[in-house]
Every structure is written in structure tokens, then in C-alpha cells.
Amino acid sequence: MIDETPSVAAKSAVPSDAGTSSGGDGPESLRRVAVASFIGTAIEFYDFYIYGTAAALVLNEAFFPNLTPLNATLASFSTYAVAFAARPIGSVVFGHFGDRVGRKSVLVASLLLMGLSTALVGLLPGYGTWGIWAPLLLVLLRFLQGIGLGGEWGGAALLAVEHAPRGRRGLYAAFPQLGPSVGFFAATGIFWLLSATLDDDAFRSWGWRVPFLLSFLLVAVGLFVRLKISETPVFARVMARQEASKAPALDVLRRHPRELLLGAGGMVVAYGLFYTATTYCLSYATTSLGVPRATMLALSLVACLFLAAGTWLAATRSDAGGRRRLVLVGTGLAVVWGLVLFPLLDTEQPVLMALALGGALFCMGVVYGPMGAYLPELFSTRVRYSGASLAYNLGGVLGGAVSPLVATRLQSGFGSASVGWYVSAMAVVSLLCVLALPETRERELT
């Protein structure tokens, strides 16, 4: 259990300039923070994404063999969506301790919960061995994954932003924002390697479990890195003044309801683009279009490079151009790209399919990159962990949890073009929400 008592060390280790910048931190310390925030999010999103890939490729047969193919796919995506429902709960739980105890200890706890839940999925017997208990335990582990990830992003973003000098918060926030790109690339790459080297029976019987079991090793690496970082100077000052919120989640609802709802709305398109272009399109192309699994995984690897490029470009440019402006550019591009995504994908031409997926993920990266600094800057220090995490993960419920489910239903009833219109509609919602938010680049974190 995390001790909620403010530590003496936290009170005494406050740099004189804490609250305006981390100018007291040397280059080596800032590099350590950047590496720790990047590695942690990369590992946790790797854990999260391997489930999405497995849900699209094999979990329907392993855990729901008695259902029709369509219903089994929907059931598989439903277990996938469970984690998104759990993520706001994780934001409240971990945000509470993150705003009362500190960022560092909470990030260690979230990494452990996420990693161990993921690894246990790799050890879980299928329906043929454990019957109904197998899918029930799968749902439970997926729920715990969501709790862990719900506490991860906000802490990692704050770790970077609250250590960064004022004019470079977008740059330092780019490192945790790159974590999902690297995690997705690693998850997809491992599945592609297994698909290319194993026959179909071996892949479906045991090969798909390997990426989950690797989480044991990755958690050890993440813990080694994160235990070496210090508490952020901005939060250390709050602790020294004994200004920590007693009920951070309630304070967010009372003092920042507008920022919470509009921030969540701004995140909807990022989630919608990502999970439509990855999880749903992987399932759609391999089942409806008959594209080989290894080919689609290879195309997803190429598309991931577009995601990383968009994320880094927009995050680093946001220090000069402003967070809000770049997010608006990304949402505007997404409105257009939603309409061409499936016409390009339906050509079944590898180059055009790569363009379809890569363009969607590039738009997502342009929105997602600045959000690493934008969402934390919307909330005051006392409730920043809870506020940023809740906004981020509530957007995930609307944009990520339901996207594969809605897309599957739309495609089966109205054709693939309707899924593209759905993506564009999510982009319009995010565009309107961000238009109602202010620019935050010049704000002091205190």
C-alpha cells in the first residue's frame, strides 16, 4: 500500500526555482527523466497493444470458439474494450496517490500492475481447457491492465513536463508521447516475426502467448530505470507547503469540469484514429479482404513510423507554435483522412494500404504529440495528475473502447465507407472541443 504521509525528504529537497522550471536540474538528470518517461510508456503501451493485436488475430478462437465468427470477433473486441472502461478508474486511484504522495512511487506501482497482468494473459489456458473460466479470467486481467494504464500516462507526462524548463515542455513531453509508437512497433514486430516463422497451427496454439510472456522481462527493465529518478520539483514544492489535495478527483470535478470534458473530447480523435487504423483494420483486412496476416502486420509496422514522425514533429514544434494550434491542424487533417482511409485500404494494393494506415496514424500523431504538455498545462499542480489522467482516459472510452465495435457493426451493415465517415465525425467532435479550449504554452505550472 502506498503511504499517503508526505515525506521529510520531499519537504526538504525542493529546489529554489521549483514551480517555474527545472533549471536546477542538470543535463544528466533531465536526460534520465526523459529516458524514464519514454521507457515506461513504451513498455506499458507494448503490454496494452499486444492484447489488441491478439484480439484481432486469435483471441476470438482461443476463448470464444462456440460463437459465430462475427460474434466471436465482437466478443474479442468487447474484452478489449473492458480495459478502456477501467482506465478512468485507474486515473482516479493512481491520480489520488500521485497528487498526494508523488509521481514516482505511483509510476512504479502502475508499471507492476500492468506488466504482471499482461504476462498472466500469456499463461492463461484457453476455453478448451478451462471452459467458461477462461474468458472470465481474461476479462479480469484485461480490466487490471486498464487500471494500470489509467495511472501510467498522466504520471509519465507529468514526470517530463514538471521537470522540463518552461520553454521546452513540449520537447520533454515528446518522450513519453513517443512511448506508444515504440510500444506499438515492438508489439506488431514481434507478432509479425512469429507469423513469419511459425505455421498457423503453432501460432494459434502457443505462438501468440510469447509476446505476453516477454512482459516479465520488460517490467524488470522498466523498474530498474524508474527507481533511479527523483520526484518532480513542481510537486515537491506542493508537498513542502503541505498544499496537496485531500480529494484530487473531486477537486477536478469542482474546479476544472470544463477542462476535463473538453480535454477528453479533444483526445477522442486520437484514440479513434489509432484503434480504427490498427486493431479494426487488422481484423477487417485479414478477414473481409483476405490479406495475409504477415502482410498486414508488415504494413502496420510501416504505418507506425508515420505515427512516430507526426508525434515528434508536433510535440517539439508546440513549444514555438503553440499546443492548441497544432492539435487543431491534426484534427482538421483527420476529418479529411477519414474519408479516404477505406477507399485506399479496399484497393488491396500494399503501397496504397500503407498510405491509408500511415496517413491515419500521422494525423493521430499530430494531435497526440502536443497533448503530452497540453493536458497537464490545463490543470493546477494540486490536481494535475488526476485531471490530466482523467481527461486522457475518458477520451479513450469514447474514442478507443467503442471504435472497433462500432466499426465492425458499421462495416457489416453499411460497408467500409461508413467506418471512414465515423472516423471523420470523431475528428469533428475533437476539433470543436479544442476550439473551446485556450492556448497554454505560456502558462506557469504553478
Secondary structure as UniProt FT lines:
FT   HELIX           8..12
FT   TURN            16..20
FT   TURN            23..24
FT   HELIX           27..57
FT   HELIX           59..63
FT   TURN            65..66
FT   HELIX           69..100
FT   HELIX           103..123
FT   HELIX           127..130
FT   TURN            131..132
FT   HELIX           133..161
FT   TURN            162..163
FT   HELIX           166..168
FT   HELIX           169..197
FT   HELIX           200..205
FT   HELIX           207..209
FT   HELIX           210..213
FT   HELIX           215..226
FT   TURN            227..228
FT   HELIX           233..240
FT   TURN            241..242
FT   HELIX           248..255
FT   HELIX           257..275
FT   HELIX           276..280
FT   HELIX           281..287
FT   HELIX           293..321
FT   HELIX           323..345
FT   TURN            346..347
FT   HELIX           350..377
FT   HELIX           381..383
FT   HELIX           384..396
FT   HELIX           397..401
FT   HELIX           403..414
FT   HELIX           416..435
FT   TURN            441..442
//
